[in-house]
Amino acid sequence: YTAFAKKQKIAILPPDINHSKAYFSVENGNLRYGLCAIKNVGLPVVEEIMEARKQGEFTDLLDFLQRTGSQVANHRTMDGLILAGAMDCFGVPRSALMAALDQALSMVRGDRKNVESGQMSLFDGLLANDTAAHHIDYPDIPEYRNSMKLQLEKEVLGTYVSGNPLDEFVDDMKDFTHTTQDFKPLEDEITETEEGNDDFVYGVKDGDKIVIGGIISELKKRMTRSSNKEMLTGKIEDFYGTCDFVIFPNNYEKYKNQFKDEDIVKLTGHIGLRDGNPPNVIVETIEHLKTAEKPQPKKVETTTEPIKQHKLYLRLDWSNNDIKNKVLGLMGEHKGNYEVVIKNIQDNQVYKVLQKVENSNTLMSELTAVLGAGNVVFK
């Protein structure tokens, strides 16, 4: 749908706490994302936001929390709003908003507790809405890397809105032979079989040579039925949708452990199309598309003076493969000299990880976005 809107030159505007309604709405001839599309943001929350917004636009994180109620002031809802970009209107990096969230929530909850217990006077209550009474010190940290920012955005919205990780690879992909659009049934060619089922005709044929690229997802290791050998299956996503791919045992050994979900790749192979099943890509070669994304300057990223912190402590559910893979991926991207200790919240066991990491603001903010505040500590 987003690709169709772009073709029609209809801009899809990101969710915004100051402008979005509950669902998609038309704004100056464009489509504005609704707040209900955000993970963990339900209709009662949106109604509360829209009611508070009648007093005027929200000016910052603390103003937003003070003017909305307890349905909004919780980590699950706020994480979704921030990572979806609904608070970009404050002009503060999403990484800094996430880092400051605990402080803001504590301030607001403390004020409400004092009001309920009668410890706050009328004068204090008036000052609670004054920026002089409360102030959020946003940390001076860099924004998430673009790839990470978009990945987190997709997790809470189900799609990319502010950009697409493939945008910087448009020139590389324009010479590819196919897109996932070719894997969709041709509407004018749908016929009905004798059994009354639809018989689809696709834009590709069995055996066609193919070069296609995109983002890997749902990568899984499987065993063949005939020889009980390892193979890989997954999906490839481009600007138009997704299609399935498979790497059979003859190529599996060559590529195993080299790729993971969210990697951006180029697949070369041929089409597999069997009666009753949609087409897929039989992969012969697979390679990473090289990113042009520049790393953050070291003078911003890494502490240069000696520091007391010497280990990174993480709390997570080690049995959750999705979270585990994201954490390991971030550690691999931020190698350094600091030891990592992981506490598995399922059994309270503590593990020391062989991979060491750097002490950088980017690593801390990106791990916090995955694991939540309080679960990422240097000490």
Buried (B, 14 or more C-beta within 10 A) or exposed (E): EBBEEEEEEEEBBBBBBBBBBBEBBEBEEEBBBBBBBBBBBEEEBBBBBBEBBEEEEBEBBBBBBBBBBEBBBEBEBBBBBBBBBBBBBBEBBBBBBBBBBBBBBEBBBEBBEBBEEEEBEEEEEEBBEEEEBBEBEBBEBBBBBBBBBBBBBBBBBEEBBBBBBBEBBEEBBEEBEBBBEBBBBEEEEEEEEEEEEEBBEBBBEEEBEBBBBBBBBEBEEEEEEEEEBBBBBBBBBBBBBBBBBBBBBEBBEEBEEEBBBBBBBBBBBBBBBEEEEBBBBBBBEBEEBEEEEEEBEEEEBBEEEEEEEEBBBBBBEBEEEEBBBBBBBBBEBBEBEBBBBBBBBEEEEEEEBEEBBBBBBBBBBBBBBBBBBEBBBBE
